[in-house]
Amino acid sequence: MSLEQDFLNELVDAIKNDRLTLPTLPEVALKIRDAANNPDVTSNSLAGVIAQDAALAARIIKVANSPLLRGAVSVDNLQLAITRMGISFVRNLATGLAMEQMFQATHDAVDKRLRASWEHSLEVASISHVLASNFTKLKPDQATLAGLVHQIGVLPILTLAEENPQILEKEAVLDKIIERLHGKVGRAIMKAWEFPAELLEVPLGCLDFTRNPPGSADYVDVVTVAKIQCYTEENTPYPDLDTDKIPAFAKLGLGGSAEVHFVDAIAEEVEEARHAFG
Protein backbone atom coordinates (compact mmCIF):
# COMPACT_ATOMS: atom_id res chain seq x y z
CA MET A 1 0.00 0.00 0.00
CA SER A 2 1.33 3.47 -0.91
CA LEU A 3 2.37 6.05 1.63
CA GLU A 4 -0.44 8.39 0.60
CA GLN A 5 -3.04 5.62 0.82
CA ASP A 6 -1.76 4.73 4.29
CA PHE A 7 -2.14 8.35 5.39
CA LEU A 8 -5.59 8.65 3.83
CA ASN A 9 -6.75 5.44 5.51
CA GLU A 10 -5.38 6.61 8.86
CA LEU A 11 -7.19 9.93 8.49
CA VAL A 12 -10.51 8.41 7.39
CA ASP A 13 -10.37 5.84 10.19
CA ALA A 14 -9.66 8.55 12.76
CA ILE A 15 -12.65 10.56 11.50
CA LYS A 16 -15.01 7.58 11.49
CA ASN A 17 -14.06 6.50 15.00
CA ASP A 18 -13.89 9.99 16.53
CA ARG A 19 -10.17 9.60 17.20
CA LEU A 20 -9.04 12.65 15.27
CA THR A 21 -7.67 15.24 17.66
CA LEU A 22 -9.82 18.31 17.11
CA PRO A 23 -8.51 21.78 17.98
CA THR A 24 -10.07 23.65 20.88
CA LEU A 25 -11.50 27.12 20.52
CA PRO A 26 -9.00 29.69 21.90
CA GLU A 27 -9.70 30.57 25.52
CA VAL A 28 -10.20 34.26 24.74
CA ALA A 29 -12.84 33.35 22.14
CA LEU A 30 -14.68 31.19 24.66
CA LYS A 31 -14.64 33.97 27.25
CA ILE A 32 -15.90 36.52 24.73
CA ARG A 33 -18.67 34.23 23.52
CA ASP A 34 -19.78 33.44 27.07
CA ALA A 35 -19.76 37.11 28.04
CA ALA A 36 -21.62 38.21 24.90
CA ASN A 37 -24.29 35.53 25.38
CA ASN A 38 -24.97 36.68 28.94
CA PRO A 39 -28.35 38.49 28.92
CA ASP A 40 -26.91 41.09 31.30
CA VAL A 41 -23.93 41.91 29.08
CA THR A 42 -23.00 45.55 28.56
CA SER A 43 -20.47 47.23 26.31
CA ASN A 44 -18.36 47.87 29.40
CA SER A 45 -18.41 44.27 30.68
CA LEU A 46 -17.62 42.84 27.23
CA ALA A 47 -14.82 45.36 26.80
CA GLY A 48 -13.28 44.08 30.03
CA VAL A 49 -13.11 40.56 28.62
CA ILE A 50 -11.72 41.56 25.23
CA ALA A 51 -9.13 43.85 26.84
CA GLN A 52 -7.39 40.74 28.22
CA ASP A 53 -6.04 40.24 24.68
CA ALA A 54 -4.41 43.53 23.70
CA ALA A 55 -3.83 42.57 20.06
CA LEU A 56 -7.45 41.49 19.60
CA ALA A 57 -8.70 44.64 21.32
CA ALA A 58 -6.68 46.77 18.91
CA ARG A 59 -8.17 44.94 15.93
CA ILE A 60 -11.72 45.45 17.20
CA ILE A 61 -11.09 49.20 17.51
CA LYS A 62 -9.54 49.19 14.03
CA VAL A 63 -12.70 47.64 12.56
CA ALA A 64 -14.90 50.12 14.44
CA ASN A 65 -12.95 52.99 12.86
CA SER A 66 -12.87 51.49 9.36
CA PRO A 67 -14.91 52.84 6.42
CA LEU A 68 -16.88 49.59 6.69
CA LEU A 69 -18.73 50.96 9.74
CA ARG A 70 -19.15 54.47 8.30
CA GLY A 71 -18.60 56.07 11.69
CA ALA A 72 -18.56 59.88 11.66
CA VAL A 73 -16.26 60.15 14.67
CA SER A 74 -13.16 58.11 15.48
CA VAL A 75 -13.35 55.93 18.59
CA ASP A 76 -10.31 55.25 20.76
CA ASN A 77 -11.56 52.72 23.31
CA LEU A 78 -13.20 49.32 23.35
CA GLN A 79 -16.43 50.36 25.00
CA LEU A 80 -17.20 52.91 22.29
CA ALA A 81 -16.11 50.45 19.59
CA ILE A 82 -18.51 47.81 20.94
CA THR A 83 -21.32 50.36 21.18
CA ARG A 84 -20.79 51.29 17.53
CA MET A 85 -20.51 47.73 16.23
CA GLY A 86 -23.05 46.00 18.46
CA ILE A 87 -22.62 42.98 20.74
CA SER A 88 -23.40 40.39 18.05
CA PHE A 89 -20.91 41.81 15.54
CA VAL A 90 -18.16 42.03 18.15
CA ARG A 91 -18.84 38.49 19.41
CA ASN A 92 -18.66 36.96 15.93
CA LEU A 93 -15.71 39.03 14.75
CA ALA A 94 -13.69 38.47 17.93
CA THR A 95 -14.40 34.73 17.85
CA GLY A 96 -13.23 34.52 14.26
CA LEU A 97 -10.15 36.72 14.58
CA ALA A 98 -9.04 34.92 17.75
CA MET A 99 -8.58 31.81 15.63
CA GLU A 100 -5.68 33.32 13.72
CA GLN A 101 -3.29 32.07 16.40
CA MET A 102 -4.31 28.52 15.51
CA PHE A 103 -3.16 28.86 11.90
CA GLN A 104 0.55 28.51 12.57
CA ALA A 105 2.95 25.66 13.24
CA THR A 106 6.60 24.98 14.04
CA HIS A 107 7.14 22.89 10.89
CA ASP A 108 7.90 25.29 8.02
CA ALA A 109 5.88 23.46 5.35
CA VAL A 110 2.85 23.13 7.63
CA ASP A 111 3.16 26.72 8.85
CA LYS A 112 3.22 27.98 5.26
CA ARG A 113 0.06 26.05 4.42
CA LEU A 114 -1.76 27.18 7.55
CA ARG A 115 -0.91 30.85 7.02
CA ALA A 116 -2.04 30.61 3.39
CA SER A 117 -5.29 29.03 4.56
CA TRP A 118 -5.86 31.87 7.03
CA GLU A 119 -5.20 34.51 4.37
CA HIS A 120 -7.69 32.75 2.09
CA SER A 121 -10.22 32.63 4.94
CA LEU A 122 -9.81 36.38 5.55
CA GLU A 123 -10.46 37.04 1.88
CA VAL A 124 -13.55 34.81 1.85
CA ALA A 125 -14.80 36.40 5.08
CA SER A 126 -14.45 39.90 3.63
CA ILE A 127 -16.41 39.02 0.50
CA SER A 128 -18.98 37.10 2.58
CA HIS A 129 -19.57 40.17 4.75
CA VAL A 130 -20.22 42.36 1.71
CA LEU A 131 -22.38 39.76 -0.05
CA ALA A 132 -24.59 39.26 3.00
CA SER A 133 -24.93 43.01 3.43
CA ASN A 134 -25.83 43.76 -0.19
CA PHE A 135 -27.62 40.69 -1.52
CA THR A 136 -29.32 38.90 1.39
CA LYS A 137 -31.23 39.46 4.63
CA LEU A 138 -28.59 37.49 6.52
CA LYS A 139 -26.40 39.01 9.25
CA PRO A 140 -23.13 40.31 7.77
CA ASP A 141 -21.25 39.58 11.01
CA GLN A 142 -22.44 35.96 10.97
CA ALA A 143 -21.39 35.70 7.32
CA THR A 144 -17.97 37.06 8.29
CA LEU A 145 -17.57 34.36 10.93
CA ALA A 146 -18.72 31.73 8.42
CA GLY A 147 -15.98 32.82 6.03
CA LEU A 148 -13.32 32.84 8.73
CA VAL A 149 -14.07 29.26 9.82
CA HIS A 150 -14.92 27.61 6.50
CA GLN A 151 -11.47 26.00 6.26
CA ILE A 152 -11.03 25.15 9.94
CA GLY A 153 -10.94 21.47 8.98
CA VAL A 154 -7.45 21.77 7.52
CA LEU A 155 -5.98 22.18 11.03
CA PRO A 156 -6.19 18.59 12.33
CA ILE A 157 -5.38 17.18 8.89
CA LEU A 158 -2.13 19.14 8.76
CA THR A 159 -1.41 18.29 12.39
CA LEU A 160 -1.60 14.63 11.44
CA ALA A 161 0.49 15.28 8.33
CA GLU A 162 3.14 16.93 10.50
CA GLU A 163 3.65 13.54 12.12
CA ASN A 164 4.22 12.03 8.65
CA PRO A 165 7.00 14.17 7.08
CA GLN A 166 7.07 12.09 3.89
CA ILE A 167 3.48 13.00 3.06
CA LEU A 168 4.36 16.71 3.36
CA GLU A 169 6.78 16.29 0.47
CA LYS A 170 3.94 15.14 -1.78
CA GLU A 171 2.14 18.48 -2.03
CA ALA A 172 -0.30 17.53 -4.80
CA VAL A 173 -1.37 14.40 -2.93
CA LEU A 174 -1.84 16.29 0.33
CA ASP A 175 -3.84 18.97 -1.49
CA LYS A 176 -6.25 16.33 -2.79
CA ILE A 177 -6.64 14.76 0.65
CA ILE A 178 -7.33 18.15 2.24
CA GLU A 179 -9.83 19.08 -0.46
CA ARG A 180 -11.61 15.76 -0.03
CA LEU A 181 -11.87 15.72 3.75
CA HIS A 182 -11.48 19.17 5.30
CA GLY A 183 -15.17 19.99 4.96
CA LYS A 184 -16.24 16.93 6.92
CA VAL A 185 -13.60 17.56 9.58
CA GLY A 186 -14.58 21.23 9.74
CA ARG A 187 -18.19 20.36 10.45
CA ALA A 188 -17.10 18.07 13.29
CA ILE A 189 -14.99 20.87 14.80
CA MET A 190 -17.78 23.43 14.62
CA LYS A 191 -20.22 20.98 16.16
CA ALA A 192 -17.76 20.36 19.00
CA TRP A 193 -17.39 24.12 19.44
CA GLU A 194 -21.19 24.46 19.64
CA PHE A 195 -21.43 26.88 16.76
CA PRO A 196 -24.95 27.95 15.64
CA ALA A 197 -26.84 25.41 13.55
CA GLU A 198 -26.94 27.71 10.51
CA LEU A 199 -23.13 27.67 10.33
CA LEU A 200 -22.52 23.95 10.84
CA GLU A 201 -22.97 23.08 7.17
CA VAL A 202 -20.65 25.81 5.87
CA PRO A 203 -17.32 23.87 5.77
CA LEU A 204 -18.83 20.95 3.84
CA GLY A 205 -21.64 22.70 1.99
CA CYS A 206 -19.51 25.43 0.43
CA LEU A 207 -17.60 22.75 -1.49
CA ASP A 208 -20.79 21.41 -3.11
CA PHE A 209 -21.49 23.71 -6.03
CA THR A 210 -24.70 21.80 -6.88
CA ARG A 211 -26.21 22.30 -3.42
CA ASN A 212 -29.72 23.70 -3.74
CA PRO A 213 -31.96 23.36 -0.67
CA PRO A 214 -35.37 25.06 -0.77
CA GLY A 215 -35.72 28.59 0.49
CA SER A 216 -33.72 31.79 0.24
CA ALA A 217 -29.95 32.18 0.41
CA ASP A 218 -28.21 30.93 3.55
CA TYR A 219 -24.69 31.27 4.92
CA VAL A 220 -23.47 28.30 2.89
CA ASP A 221 -24.59 30.03 -0.31
CA VAL A 222 -22.82 33.23 0.69
CA VAL A 223 -19.53 31.47 1.46
CA THR A 224 -19.81 29.38 -1.72
CA VAL A 225 -20.04 32.50 -3.87
CA ALA A 226 -17.33 34.28 -1.86
CA LYS A 227 -15.01 31.28 -2.15
CA ILE A 228 -15.35 31.24 -5.94
CA GLN A 229 -15.15 35.02 -6.34
CA CYS A 230 -11.98 35.43 -4.27
CA TYR A 231 -9.91 33.96 -7.10
CA THR A 232 -8.78 35.74 -10.25
CA GLU A 233 -9.13 34.14 -13.68
CA GLU A 234 -5.41 33.38 -13.60
CA ASN A 235 -5.25 31.54 -10.26
CA THR A 236 -8.68 29.92 -9.93
CA PRO A 237 -8.78 26.18 -9.17
CA TYR A 238 -12.14 26.11 -10.99
CA PRO A 239 -11.27 27.32 -14.53
CA ASP A 240 -14.20 25.57 -16.22
CA LEU A 241 -16.85 26.54 -13.69
CA ASP A 242 -20.05 28.09 -15.09
CA THR A 243 -21.43 30.26 -12.30
CA ASP A 244 -24.77 30.52 -14.12
CA LYS A 245 -25.29 26.86 -13.23
CA ILE A 246 -24.47 27.23 -9.54
CA PRO A 247 -27.64 27.62 -7.41
CA ALA A 248 -25.86 29.77 -4.79
CA PHE A 249 -25.23 32.51 -7.36
CA ALA A 250 -28.87 32.48 -8.46
CA LYS A 251 -30.08 32.73 -4.87
CA LEU A 252 -28.02 35.88 -4.42
CA GLY A 253 -29.36 37.27 -7.69
CA LEU A 254 -25.98 36.93 -9.38
CA GLY A 255 -24.81 35.31 -12.59
CA GLY A 256 -24.09 36.43 -16.13
CA SER A 257 -23.99 40.21 -16.56
CA ALA A 258 -25.26 40.68 -13.00
CA GLU A 259 -22.14 38.96 -11.69
CA VAL A 260 -19.84 41.22 -13.71
CA HIS A 261 -21.70 44.29 -12.44
CA PHE A 262 -21.52 43.00 -8.87
CA VAL A 263 -17.75 42.55 -9.02
CA ASP A 264 -17.27 46.14 -10.13
CA ALA A 265 -19.86 47.59 -7.77
CA ILE A 266 -18.61 46.10 -4.53
CA ALA A 267 -14.87 45.90 -5.20
CA GLU A 268 -14.17 48.94 -3.03
CA GLU A 269 -16.38 47.66 -0.21
CA VAL A 270 -14.64 44.27 -0.26
CA GLU A 271 -11.26 46.01 -0.09
CA GLU A 272 -12.49 48.03 2.90
CA ALA A 273 -13.61 44.85 4.65
CA ARG A 274 -10.34 43.09 3.88
CA HIS A 275 -8.32 46.00 5.27
CA ALA A 276 -10.52 46.18 8.37
CA PHE A 277 -10.39 42.47 9.19
CA GLY A 278 -6.73 42.03 8.28
N, C-alpha and C positions, 0 to 999 in steps of 0.2 A: 504494500500500500504506500502511496506517495506521501511525502511530508505534508503537502497541503491538504490531502484528504484526511490524514491523521488529525491535523489541526481543526479542520472543519467538523469532523466527527466528534472531537473533544468538545468543541464549542456547542454544537447542536445537542449533545448529550447533557451538557451542563445546563442548557436552557430548559430542556424537557424535564429535568429532575430537580429544578430549582437549586442548582449547586453553583450557578454563576454568581460570583461576588459582585453585588450591585453597589454603586457608589452611594454615599449618604449625602443628603442635602446639607450644605455648609451650615454651621451652627448659627451664624448671623442671619441667614435666610430663614431658618426655623424661628428664631426669636422675633424677627420682623413680621413673619406671617402670623405667629401667635398673637403678637401685640395688635396688629391691624385687624384681626378677626374678633378681638375683644369688643363687645358692644359699647363699652365705656371708653374706648380709645379716643384720644384727642391728638391734635397736631403736636402738642408739647410732649405727650407721653411717647408717641411714636418717634419723635425726633431724638429722645433720650436713648432709645434702643439703637437707632441707626448711627448715632454719634459714636458708638463703641467701635465702629469701623470707619476710621477717618477717610480712607480712600473712597469708600462707598458713599459716604456723606458728601464728599466733594463732587462726586459724579451726579448725585441727586440734585444738588444746587445748580450744577452745570446744565442739566436738562431743564430745570425750572426757568433758567435764564435764556434758553435757546429760542430761536425764532419759531420753533415747533409749538411752543406754548403761547406765543404772541403776547407776552406780558409787557405792559407799558412801562413798568418800573423794575429795575434790577433788584433781586433779592440777595441778601448776603448771609442768611442763616437758614438752618433746616426747617424750623417751625414755619417760616414764611413760605419756603419752597413747598412744603407739604400742603399748606393751605391753598396755594396756587394750583398744585397738581391734583389734589384730592387723595384720600386714603387708598382707594383701590388702585389708582395709577402707581402710587409710590410702592405699595405692597408688591404688585406684579413686576415693576421695573427693578426694584431692589432684589427680589427673589431671583430674577433672571441674571442681573449683572453680578450678583454674588457668586454665580457659578463659574465665572471666568477663571477663578483660582484652580478649578478642577481640570481645566484644559491645558495642563502642562505636565511634563514628566522629566525624569533624570536622563533617560535614554534619548539621545539626540534625534534618532529617526522617529520615535514615538512622539517626542515633544513637538517636532516639526509638523507632524500630522494633526496633533491635537490643536495646536495654535491655528493651523489653516482651517480646521473645522470650526473653531470659535469665530474666526473672521468671517467665514461663510455664514454662520448663524447670525452674526450681527447684521450682515447685509440683508439676509432674509427677514430678520426681525424689523428692520427699518422699512422695507417695502411692505411688509405685512401691516405695520402700523398705518401707513398711508393708504393702503388698499381698504382696510377696514373703515377708516375715517371717511373715505370718499365714495366707496361703492357698496357699502353694506350698513346694516343697523347694529353690527357687532361692536363690542367695546375695543377701541384701538389698543388700550393697555393690555388687554387679554391677548389680542393678536400679537402684540410685541413679545409677550412671554412665550406664546406658542412658537414663534420664530426662533427665539433664543434656545428653546429646549428641543427643537425638532430632530437634532442629531445627537442627543444625549446618549443614545445607544452605542455610539462608537467608543465610549470610555471603557467599559469592561472588556470589549473585544480587543482593544489595543493593550489593555492591561494584561490580558492573557497572551497576546502576541509578544509582549515584552519578555515573557518567560520562555519564548521560543524564538531566539534570535535569527534562526535560519529562515523562518517565515517572513521576517521583516525585510529580508533581502529580496524577496519575491513580491515586489510592489504591486504588479498587476493582479497577482493571485489574491493578495490581501485586500486590494480594492474591491474585487468581486465578492469576497466573503463579507466585507463590511456592507456593501450595497445590498446584499441578499438578506442579511440578518439584523442590521442595526435598528430597523424599524420595530421589529418584534421585541428586541431587547429594550429599546427606548420606552415602549409601552409598559413593559414590566417595571422599569425604573419609576416612571411617573405614577403608576398604580401604587408602588411601595411608598412613594413620597406623598400619597394622598392628594394628588392634583385634581382639580375639578373634572367632572365627567366629560365635559365638552372639549377638554384638551387631551384626554387619554388616547384618542385615535389619531392624533396629529403625526407622531413619528412614523407610524405604519401607513396611515391613509394618504399622506402627502406623496408617497411613492407610487400610488396607484392612480395613474392618469385616466383610468376609465371609471373611477368611482363616481357614482351618481345616485345618492340616496334621495328620497323625496324631500321636498321642502326648499326653503331658501338657502343661500350660502351660509356655510358654517366655517369654523376656524381651520378645518382641514382644507377646505377650498381656498381660503385666503393664503395659507402657507404653500399650497400646491402652486398657485399662480406666482407667488413671490419667489419660490424656489426656481421656477423656470425663467422668470424675468430677470433674475440677478446675474444671469450669464450674458455675455456678448455673443454675437454670431460666430466670432472666432474661437471662443473657448467653451462653447456649450457642449455638454456630454449628450445632448439630445438634438443632433443636427437635422434629423429627418422628422421631427415632431411637428404635427399640424395642430396648432392651438385651437383652430376652429372646431376640432373634433374632441376637445377636452371639456367635459361638462363643467369643471370648476370655472373656466373662463366665461362660459355662457351664463353661469349663475351670478357672476359679477358684472354681467353686461359687457364683457370684453370679447375680442375676437375680430379678425379682419381689420378693416380701417379703424374701428373703435379702439383696437389694441394699439395701433400706431399712434393715434391721437392721445391715448392714455399715457404712453411712454413719454411723449413730449410734454404733456400737461403737468405731470406730477414729478418730473425729474428733479426740479429744484426742491420740492418738498421732501423727496426721498433723501436727497443730499443733506438737507437740514436734519432729518431724523438720524442719518448715519453719523453725522458730526456730533449730534447730541448724545447718542448712545455710546459712541466710541470714545 
